[in-house]
Amino acid sequence: MELQEKARTPLPQSTTPILERHRLAPSKTVERLRLVVLGGPDQGAVWEGLQDEALLGTDPSSDLCLTDPTVAPTHCQVQRTAGGLRVLDLGGAVYHRAVRVHDVIGRSPLDLTLGGSCVRAELVPLAVEHRLSPRIRFGRLEGASDAMRELFAVLERLAGADVPVLLEGETGTGKDLAAQALHQNSARASGPFVALDCGASPKGLIESELFGHEKGAFTDAVQERRGALRAADRGTLLLDEVGELPLELQSRLLRVLETRKVRAVGSDRFQTVDVRVLAATGRNMIQEVRAGRFRSDLYYRLAVAVVKLPPLRARLEDLPLLVTSVLEELNRRRLSRGLPRYPLLPAAAMDFLLHHDYPGNVRELRNCVERLAVLGLDEPEVPGDPEGPSAPVPGAPEEGMVRTDLPFHSAKELWHDAFEKAYLTSLLAAHRDNISAVAKASGVHRRHLQRLMLKHHLRG
């Protein structure tokens, strides 16, 4: 019922109501990850940072580099999660309370034994400045949630800084739109904006796409090509999916960024370029560096500033604003072709949209809105009544059994649904239907937890 009421709430027409609901806070509390060596050759050593994960081992690239000969080069990894801390065994034996662990999630702090060393992993609160932009749009990015307005505040400061920025986020979160907004709000706005998809270009042509080539440089080079770096001179170059860039070209790109000079394929002349480079990726670039698939020196050259775009599931309060914008865009196209406007979506359709996870984020939302505008709400897709009677999952496997009479993906989906329902049912019973307690214990966001309960007809 609460979600349906939200769907009927009129959209704000200015930033004033937004600011009244989301007052600026001088600071907020975040948690930084800290590793402290309690025993062993490196006793007293401390590492801490705001990143979500840390590598422990004797390899010099480790975040916490140990000298203990009984510790493996890449011994284990500690990750920050919604439920606390996650410890992953990466090749060295890890013990917690005398029990060997391979992949475990526990509450902070955790005392871990690695070879002859004891390391405490903990989350430490840290007060940091909390800036929220007064705007609800930045370029073509939209959002009135705290997550988006905090993102806008960061982008506003970076737009005029003229430094390389690495944009991270899941597919469909708007990394390309953020790059365009950075360019449009910078001193380079009058210059070109060039985007190169490093993952879409064939491996044999990406060098030419990036650096350009001379006529006759290779068999199909029938004419000269400037390349993305030269085309973006005095403007901005976006290297989309930069993690896909072949390793052999990364050193050449690094040299261009350091010298501001580029040499086309088949040429012996260097040409000076003045370009701001932005990069976007859906990968974990730290892991790519540690795996040897991406040069660490190039990563640090591109990641002068790192901006993470929030997934749509983390800002569902922005859905009404986004849905209205998508409908307006669709209607502009229809009116230009002499077609009638799509009507506003009914409350039931909005309720349906609010109960989706959006693995494809805003891009998937656009497809959903257009499908609903064209076809209407398909009744079997409407989520069930959370107050209705509990219904069993059709064909769900019994405990300890797997349906081998079904195709792999169908059997896997049924098993997954059965696990979700059994897991949530047990936790709800253990915490006496207290949703907040279940969310904290499971490490699942409260909003996502409510959608899972609705999916499986569970009360709380």
HELIX and SHEET records of a PDB file:
HELIX    1   1 GLU A    2  ARG A    8  1                                   7    
HELIX    2   2 THR A   15  ARG A   21  1                                   7    
HELIX    3   3 ASP A  146  ALA A  159  1                                  14    
HELIX    4   4 LYS A  175  GLN A  184  1                                  10    
HELIX    5   5 ILE A  206  PHE A  211  1                                   6    
HELIX    6   6 ALA A  228  ALA A  231  1                                   4    
HELIX    7   7 VAL A  242  GLU A  244  5                                   3    
HELIX    8   8 LEU A  247  THR A  259  1                                  13    
HELIX    9   9 MET A  285  ARG A  290  1                                   6    
HELIX   10  10 SER A  296  LEU A  302  1                                   7    
HELIX   11  11 LEU A  312  ALA A  314  5                                   3    
HELIX   12  12 LEU A  316  ASP A  318  5                                   3    
HELIX   13  13 LEU A  319  SER A  336  1                                  18    
HELIX   14  14 ALA A  347  LEU A  354  1                                   8    
HELIX   15  15 ASN A  361  LEU A  375  1                                  15    
HELIX   16  16 GLU A  379  GLU A  381  5                                   3    
HELIX   17  17 PHE A  408  ALA A  430  1                                  23    
HELIX   18  18 ILE A  435  SER A  442  1                                   8    
HELIX   19  19 ARG A  446  LYS A  455  1                                  10    
SHEET    1   A 6 VAL A  46  GLY A  49  0                                        
SHEET    2   A 6 SER A  27  GLY A  39 -1                                        
SHEET    3   A 6 SER A 117  GLU A 129 -1                                        
SHEET    4   A 6 LEU A 110  LEU A 114 -1                                        
SHEET    5   A 6 VAL A  94  HIS A  96 -1                                        
SHEET    6   A 6 VAL A  99  VAL A 101 -1                                        
SHEET    1   B 5 LEU A  64  CYS A  65  0                                        
SHEET    2   B 5 GLU A  53  GLY A  57  1                                        
SHEET    3   B 5 CYS A  76  THR A  81 -1                                        
SHEET    4   B 5 GLY A  84  ASP A  89 -1                                        
SHEET    5   B 5 ASP A 103  GLY A 106 -1                                        
SHEET    1   C 2 ARG A 137  PHE A 138  0                                        
SHEET    2   C 2 LEU A 141  GLU A 142 -1                                        
SHEET    1   D 5 PHE A 193  ASP A 197  0                                        
SHEET    2   D 5 GLY A 235  ASP A 240  1                                        
SHEET    3   D 5 VAL A 275  THR A 281  1                                        
SHEET    4   D 5 VAL A 165  GLU A 168  1                                        
SHEET    5   D 5 ALA A 305  LYS A 308  1                                        
SHEET    1   E 2 LYS A 261  VAL A 262  0                                        
SHEET    2   E 2 GLN A 271  THR A 272 -1                                        
END                                                                             
